[in-house]
Amino acid sequence: MKLVAITAGRKLGNTEICVKEALMAAEELGAEVQMINLHDCNIKPCTGCEVCTMMMAKGERPKCIHKDKDDMDKIMDIALNANGLIIGAPTYEMQPAALYNVFANRFIPYETSFLAEIGAIEHAPKRVAGLIASGGSTLAWMNMALPSLYISMLTQSVKIVDQLLATGVGRPGHVLLKEDTLAKARKMGQNLVEAMKTPYEQVKYLGEDQGLCPVCHSNLIYKGQARWDGEHYAVECAVCAAGGNIQVNEKGDVAFVVDEKSKRTTRMDDKTRNDHLYEIKKHMKEFFSNIETVQARLGKYRDYKVRGLE
């Protein structure tokens, strides 16, 4: 039971305190624990070159242009060989802190379901995870934090078993005044140990907040649009892409009722994420088939000179 925490919070900040509380609880139950603070790491930001996605579209093992130039390989090697993960990040304006996003934007070359499909690895690692976000406000100003962390984990084929949003903790160490929040962090560590001991196919979500979506437990629901493959649902989950409808009972309680067909093709499914490559290939084919037109039209923007930072 190797449990690895990756956090983007400041040293002894609220996120790191919650993460350590969860780790201590897990360690007491026999887990081997490790914590990586991204502030201690050298991670180069994604340049948007798309080399990794083009290699994937060709069925090749993706390779980042930053490979061997920073700490990503080292961090991901540890994460890929863990049985459980805790991902923690503060939120300063609704979303996870920028440092975590820099890290997560580099995940594509490490997409485990694709690596397994092309035979680069034997199979996607069977890992569970807990998510922790913290900030100084209420849910209204922090509602993108946990869903963003969740979305970043999809490429890693990780089962999320618990989530914690530490609200109202505006100063470093503020969470130490919130006994209920620390108790939830401790419970997360215990839940992760329970999940790591459970046969992977039987692992279930153990968190208190079940959310509107019955698949990923997110509350981010939006009006759906037709997808590239023609599927269309009235309402969709922004995190896992489950589709269905909203129902309201006589008491005014809202429920997201997911279509059974949609449950089999959410982003939680490795095959669904691999099929997403066909959408990428479709758009790449359109681009490269019209590269001369693009180059001709690009001149207008290359020649346009505008004042910048001085």
Disulfide bonds with the S-S distance in Angstrom:
none
